[in-house]
Amino acid sequence: MKKIKIGVLGGFRGKTMVDWCLQNKESAEVTAICDCSEAVRASVQKTLNEKSSDAKLYENFEDFLAHDMDAVVLANYANEHAPFAIRCLERGLHVFSEVLPVQTPAEAVALAEAVEKSGKIYVYGENYCYFPATLEMKRLYEKGVLGNFEYGEGEYVHNCEPIWPGITYGDPEHWRNTMSAFFYCTHSAGPIIHITGLRPVKVSGFEIPPDARSRSMGARGGAGGVEMVTLENGGVMKSLHASALAKNSIWYSIYGTKGRAESQRECVFGQSTAKVYLMNDTEERGGEWAQYCPSFDGGEPYSGEFGVEGEKFFKAIQRGESDPRFSFGHQGSDYFTMDNFVRAIQGKPANIVDVYEALDMAFVGMFGYFSALAGGAPMEIPDFRDKTVREKYRNDTRCCDKKVAGDMLLPSSSINNDEIPPEVYRTIRKKYLDSLK
Ligand SMILES: NC(=O)c1ccc[n+]([C@@H]2O[C@H](COP(=O)([O-])OP(=O)(O)OC[C@H]3O[C@@H](n4cnc5c(N)ncnc54)[C@H](O)[C@@H]3O)[C@@H](O)[C@H]2O)c1
């Protein structure tokens, strides 16, 4: 099977994908990495030297784009993926996009058209669909163990206060500071959509107001966003995501007509999304009630009670002792996004999030914010598989990014847009610079 030559744009988060290529040399080879930051390039170069890789480093995207490669990973700024994806598709490259796929409805039209025109593989890297628990919930749902979807919840709450200096550098215009709280929605909504295969059709959005924590971080959006979503079969989903609530949570729950499956909350015993709770009335795992740590492949090698033993067990799987795929970030999910991307390019069966599903996931937050700005009024979520539906959105540049929105610029918050004093950014910048010493 041909080795896929991969280029990576953005070497901070992109380092994960570089590592994947360096550890999976039989199927892929990282040939080029581009980052405009000298510090990031130096860090990537160090890894390449350690692994004896001769991948070339670029500072400039245009030079990088001319490099000999088959596919590109986009791990650049989260609000700038679509224009870069379109350039890469036009150049005949397969594209893996980090979250989010687009920041406006107009970009969504252009991206869908570019993917269709190119005939290339587009994969959306929503890694939270590939936790042991979310993979198992998908397997259970597809097998009919849970029956038909009636209600589900997805949560991605990450109190980013401690890491904010390192990920925004005190730049007031960094996307994490300018975005609405609804933008980063696919870690919470995405897995429920992917597990059930159901399209979101309607959303009401509720902003958790900016709070003292978010404002001291320099984030102009709310502390979090909540979307109440109707799926195409009439079932209902709640999606909660936040970067400034006090405590972290990653958690998914699905109620079907025959049972309920949910992941363990991230914080409990540190096992997090490695564990599933299943309540059902079929024969699956004896019926009624089960709690177990599924293998990635749907088997059940890990079981039993946790507590202290569980803690040891979880540390072992994190070190990749029981399954080397667990050594990849985000509970091994970072292995699967890349693995499935490469498999799709090679024409093998692959579990991917394609461009239409990526837009379904992103529209939950985008139209959720349009709803919040309209006082929570329900908004229809368009289906971009239908080309006629797209026309209405072709020139719709509504977003919080002033470089893109033109006269459709949206505020970062639907509740409070008081200016954040410049000292806040100076303080964050100082913390960032101090951390480099
Ligand atoms: N899926 C996940 O779990 C997860 C986790 C962290 C980050 N991310 C995503 O990864 C992406 C990157 O986030 P990040 O945390 O690395 O921070 P970031 O967005 O600040 O970093 C982007 C990197 O890309 C580089 N870059 C941006 N535009 C460039 C250009 N035109 N030319 C060359 N280099 C350019 C920057 O120098 C920087 O190093 C985002 O899309 C984010 O949403 C995903």
The ligand as a Gaussian input file, in Angstrom:
#p B3LYP/6-31G(d) Opt

LIG

0 1
 N       -9.060000      18.447000      18.826000
 C       -8.467000      18.818000      19.940000
 O       -8.538000      18.172000      20.968000
 C       -7.665000      20.096000      19.913000
 C       -6.835000      20.470000      20.975000
 C       -6.099000      21.660000      20.875000
 C       -6.202000      22.438000      19.723000
 N       -7.025000      22.030000      18.709000
 C       -7.127000      22.802000      17.464000
 O       -5.844000      22.897000      16.877000
 C       -5.735000      24.128000      16.166000
 C       -4.513000      24.887000      16.637000
 O       -4.662000      25.231000      17.978000
 P       -3.414000      25.482000      18.919000
 O       -3.819000      25.134000      20.295000
 O       -2.206000      24.819000      18.331000
 O       -3.227000      27.044000      18.979000
 P       -3.238000      28.231000      17.916000
 O       -4.509000      28.267000      17.209000
 O       -2.841000      29.428000      18.666000
 O       -2.028000      27.805000      16.986000
 C       -2.041000      27.776000      15.632000
 C       -0.634000      27.534000      15.150000
 O       -0.628000      27.697000      13.737000
 C        0.364000      28.633000      13.330000
 N       -0.206000      29.354000      12.182000
 C       -1.419000      29.936000      12.125000
 N       -1.615000      30.474000      10.907000
 C       -0.509000      30.211000      10.179000
 C       -0.122000      30.500000       8.840000
 N       -0.933000      31.157000       8.027000
 N        1.089000      30.104000       8.418000
 C        1.931000      29.431000       9.247000
 N        1.607000      29.121000      10.531000
 C        0.401000      29.509000      10.980000
 C        0.607000      29.526000      14.547000
 O        1.909000      30.069000      14.553000
 C        0.382000      28.559000      15.708000
 O        1.578000      27.880000      16.065000
 C       -7.042000      24.858000      16.405000
 O       -7.876000      24.625000      15.323000
 C       -7.626000      24.206000      17.647000
 O       -9.021000      24.260000      17.637000
 C       -7.735000      20.880000      18.796000

